[in-house]
Amino acid sequence: MLESTGANKIASVEAGVGAPLTTIGLMSGTSLDGVDAALITTDGVRVLHHGPALTIPYEAPLRARLRTILDRAASLAPNDAELLNAEDALTDVHTQAVQAVRAQAGNIRVDVLGLHGQTILHAPGRTWQIGNASRLSAATDLPVVHDFRTADVQAGGEGAPLAPLYHAALLHEHTVPVAVLNIGGVANLTLITRAGDVLACDTGPGNALLDDWMFRHTGQPCDFDGACAASGTVDTASLSALMAHDFFRKPPPKSLDRLTFHQALEQISSLSVEDGAATLTAFTAAAIASTPLPEQPLHWFICGGGRRNPTLMRMLAEKLSGTVQPVEALGWNGDALEAECFGFLAVRSLRGLPLSLPATTGVPFPTPGGRLTCGGINPADRKL
């Protein structure tokens, strides 16, 4: 069970906080659908302004190249030519996203970029995101904070999830206990307890298995509106077998790779397309509901692509105590939240503030992270 300790609290005022900076955060998630970019102004503790946000989808050939790299990542060398070429193409889409946000922002001066990159491998003791920070910095004439997860892993943490401190910053006045549930390629939750502790973990599969199932059987990238799952029947025997995975016996905080549960597609291969979709959707919901928590949230707020799946949202409402709503109920932009998060973490990185806590990643102590790349820019000129 996730545990509450004093090491997991975020003080209302943190030492070392400086003047607010305007940042564009960039996120390319495990769904491999495109680059999210969002502008915020923050001092690394408070969020003072939410600016424009957008998504630039990957064209099908690049998405296919990235998926091939993801499938082969465990055996790839960092200097693999195919990998480096794809990384440059990926970075160029990030550049397009930055310039598009800057165009929408008008006269607002951007101070720094927060580049998460594309995760191609996440395993115990190793996390690997691609994205050329130097190339992005040179193309945009902006400093770039990147490599957010390595310091946590090197200190003994899981390296994920990293969104909890951003969720906590946005929820600082909300009634507790409250949870933010992100359902992207994988699913993870943030719980703010009555005592103000920030707890988190990956819960299991998000959309990745269902997306792969739909693409394999229909050629569609996802189960649009949950329609396929809604027309099927959950195979309870298959669901029980899927929930027997070792991941669910591991105590949180814990994290996983997009491919951790990939064998599930073979385990349900005898099911119809509709029943398979229903069973995989139920798997995501059951995994979330089975996560051991010290307190049951009064409210669950859902972000990520999963909030757009009515079938999944219905299953969650049936399984979870408390209300279940998309984050838009809070006035948040659910499509921009992860990108905003890495802009927020970029400023925390510059200020030397922790990006992770013992009860968010299992790291032994609150841990800063991230690296600054300037691509020929003098950071002193940017007054960071």
Secondary structure, 3 states (H helix, E strand, C coil): CCCCCHHHECCCCCCCCCCCEEEEEEEECCCCCEEEEEEEEECCCCEEEEEEEEEEECCHHHHHHHHHHHHHHHHCCCCCHHHHHHHHHHHHHHHHHHHHHHHHHCCCCCCEEEEEEEEEEEECCEEEEECCHHHHHHHHCCCEEECCCHHHHHCCCCCCCCCHHHHHHHCCCCCCCEEEEEECCEEEEEEECCCCEEEEEEEEECCHHHHHHHHHHHCCCCCHHHHHHHCCCCCHHHHHHHCCCHHHHCCCCCCCCCCCCCCHHHHCCCCCHHHHHHHHHHHHHHHHHCCCCCCCCCEEEEECHHHHCHHHHHHHHHHCCCEEEEHHHHCCCCCCHHHHHHHHHHHHHHHCCCCECHHHHCCCCCECCCEEECCCCCHHHHCC
